[in-house]
């Protein structure tokens, strides 16, 4: 099976997202982008927990280290979990990620320039 692919990027050990295409170059702060993402959680949390606790959590999330604990023997490979990416029948499993969509100026800016870069 011949499937064409294009490398879109590479991983980096920095806290920046660098997008380059033709004459365009954008260096975006991952911390700032995370703030945009977490703002929706803060807005929902404010309704559930009140302003004080919601703001406390929002201001604290960035000080918590990202730490992942995978079970012993976990390889991350589909086959190891009995999954086939080429299956033709439904698995019966369903999942959803539900987030309140907030179109902030930053999100609009990122969307617009990501579109420009893809041209």
N, C-alpha and C positions, 0 to 999 in steps of 0.2 A: 504494500500500500504506500503510494507516494503522497505524502501530505506536506504542503509547503508551510513553512513557519518563519516568523521574523522575531528576532530577539528585541524585546522592548526595553530592557534595562538590565542592570546588574545590582546585586546587593552591595551595600556599603556599611561601614562601621561608624557612620556619622549620623547626626540627628537632622539631616537635611534631605529633602527630596529635590533632586536636580533634574530638570526637564530641558532637553535641548533638541531643537529641530530647525534645520536651515539657519536662519538668522536670529531665531528666538532662543533665549536662554532664561530659565526661571530657577531660582534657588529658593525653595520654600522651607520654612521651619516646621519640622514634624511636631514640635511642642505647640506651635500656634495652630496647626491643623488639628491636633488632638483637642485643643480648647474649643474649636469650632464644633467638633464631633460631640464632645462631652457637654456642650452647652444645652443640647436638647434633653439630655438626661437630667441636668440641673433644673431645667424648666419644669419637667414632669415631677421631679423629686420635691420641688417647692410646693406643689399642690398636695403631695402626700405627707410630707414631713414638716412643712413650714420653711420659711425663708432662712432662718438661722442655721438649722441642721443641713439644709440643702446646700447653702453657700459654704459651710464648713467642709462638706464632702467634696464639693467642686474644687475648692482650694487645696484639698489634701490629695486628690487622686494623682497628681503629678509628682508627689513626693514618695509614692509607693513604688518600689522596684517591680519591674515586670519579671515575674518568676513563674516558670512552668514546671510542673512535676508530672512526668509521663510514667505510666505503669512500667514495671520491669518487663523487658521483652518487647516493648512497643517500638516498632520500626517506622511507623508512618506509611508503610506500603499498603496499597489497596488489597493486594493478594493476601497479605498476612491477616487481614480482617475479613476475608471471605468475600470481598467486593470485586466486581468486574466493571471497569469503566465502559465496556462495550456491550453491556447487557441490553437486551431488547424488550424485556418484560419489566413491569413495575415491581419494585421491591416491597411495596406496601408501607414503607416508612415515609413520613412527611415531617417537615420541619419548617419553621418560619422565624424570621427575625423581624420583630415589629419595633419600629422607631417612629417617633413623631418627626415628620419632615419639616425642617425649618430652613427656608432659603435665606441665609444671611448674605450680606454683601461679600464676605470672604468666600462662601461656597459658590456664589454666582461668579465671582472673579476666577476661582480655580476652574470651574466648569468651562467658562468661556475660553480661558487660555489653554486648557487641556485640549479643547476642540481645535483651537488654532494650531497647536503643535502637531496634532494628528493629521493635518492637511498636507 
